[in-house]
Amino acid sequence: MSSPLEMNGEHDYAMKQYKTVAEYIAASPPAVRATLRELHGVLKKAAPQAEEAIRYGMPTLRLNGNLVHFAAFKNHIGFFPTPSGVKAFAKELSRYETSKGTVRFPLDRKLPLPLIRKMVLFRVREQTEKSTHKR
């Protein structure tokens, strides 16, 4: 997997250590910043109880562990809803490139925000059930 957003050979963005999700988004190239803000807004509305963090150098929402990650790459937005999230929505994701726990949304297409919202809600249920079973 390539590192986040190696735009035009510029590696500073990808290599910098960010402390907050807002800092990550603000430092992103202007061409992708609005898309990241839009995605972040949908994630926060779908999981308002989740904490924000930077994990593996990527913006992350946490709820009883990692809920989802996202990051900007040269040609796509990487969305990481875990393997269970990708598997549960395999049919809806068939038009996108996926791997075990990753979905790649091309930068030249509009994000499927309703689908992303459903995936986050699915992950919230999973993580909530996980927490309930631990008690």
C-alpha positions in Angstrom: 0.0 0.0 0.0 1.3 3.4 -0.8 1.7 6.0 1.9 -1.1 8.6 2.3 -1.2 11.2 -0.4 2.1 11.3 -2.3 0.8 14.0 -4.5 3.1 15.1 -7.2 6.1 13.5 -5.5 5.6 15.6 -2.4 6.2 13.3 0.6 6.1 15.8 3.4 2.3 15.5 3.8 2.5 11.7 4.0 5.5 11.7 6.4 4.4 14.3 8.8 3.0 13.1 12.2 -0.4 14.7 12.8 -1.8 15.2 16.3 -5.5 15.6 15.3 -7.9 14.7 12.5 -8.5 18.5 11.9 -4.7 19.0 11.5 -4.5 16.1 9.0 -7.3 17.5 6.9 -6.0 21.1 7.0 -2.6 19.9 5.8 -4.0 18.0 2.9 -3.7 19.4 -0.6 -6.6 21.8 -1.5 -7.8 19.4 -4.3 -8.8 16.8 -1.7 -9.4 18.8 1.4 -13.1 19.4 0.7 -13.7 15.7 0.1 -12.0 14.8 3.4 -14.1 17.4 5.3 -17.2 16.0 3.7 -16.2 12.4 4.6 -15.3 13.4 8.1 -18.6 15.2 8.6 -20.5 12.0 7.6 -18.4 9.9 9.9 -19.0 12.1 12.9 -22.7 12.3 12.3 -23.0 8.5 12.0 -20.9 7.9 15.1 -21.1 11.0 17.3 -20.0 9.0 20.3 -16.7 8.0 18.7 -13.4 9.6 19.7 -11.1 11.0 17.1 -7.5 9.9 16.9 -4.6 9.5 14.6 -3.7 5.8 14.2 -1.2 4.4 11.7 -0.8 8.0 10.5 -4.4 8.2 9.5 -7.5 9.9 10.8 -9.4 7.4 12.9 -12.7 7.1 14.8 -12.5 4.9 17.9 -15.4 3.3 19.7 -14.3 0.4 21.9 -11.3 0.1 19.7 -10.7 1.3 16.1 -14.0 1.9 14.4 -12.9 3.2 10.9 -9.8 4.9 9.4 -9.6 7.1 6.4 -6.8 8.7 4.4 -6.0 10.5 1.2 -3.8 8.9 -1.3 -2.6 10.1 -4.7 -5.6 8.8 -6.7 -8.1 7.7 -4.1 -9.5 8.1 -0.6 -8.8 5.0 1.4 -11.6 4.0 3.8 -10.8 1.3 6.3 -14.0 -0.1 7.9 -12.2 -3.4 8.9 -12.6 -6.7 7.1 -16.1 -7.3 8.5 -17.2 -3.9 7.2 -16.0 -4.6 3.7 -17.4 -8.2 3.7 -20.9 -7.0 4.9 -21.2 -4.5 2.1 -19.4 -6.5 -0.7 -22.3 -6.2 -3.1 -22.6 -2.4 -2.7 -18.8 -2.1 -3.0 -18.5 -4.1 -6.1 -17.9 -1.1 -8.3 -14.9 0.0 -6.1 -11.5 -1.6 -5.6 -11.4 -3.4 -2.2 -9.1 -5.6 -0.3 -9.4 -7.3 3.1 -10.3 -4.3 5.2 -10.0 -1.4 2.6 -12.1 0.4 0.1 -10.5 2.7 -2.4 -12.8 5.6 -3.6 -11.3 7.2 -6.7 -10.7 10.9 -6.4 -12.4 11.6 -9.7 -15.8 10.3 -8.5 -18.1 11.6 -5.8 -18.0 9.7 -2.6 -20.9 7.3 -2.0 -21.8 9.1 1.3 -25.0 7.2 2.1 -23.1 3.9 1.7 -20.3 5.1 3.9 -22.8 6.1 6.5 -24.4 2.7 6.5 -20.9 1.1 6.8 -20.1 3.3 9.8 -23.4 2.5 11.5 -22.7 -1.2 10.9 -19.3 -0.8 12.6 -20.9 1.1 15.5 -23.3 -1.8 16.1 -20.3 -4.3 15.9 -18.2 -2.4 18.3 -21.1 -1.8 20.7 -22.0 -5.5 20.7 -18.3 -6.3 21.3 -18.3 -4.0 24.3 -21.5 -5.5 25.7 -20.2 -9.1 25.4 -17.0 -8.2 27.2 -18.9 -7.1 30.3 
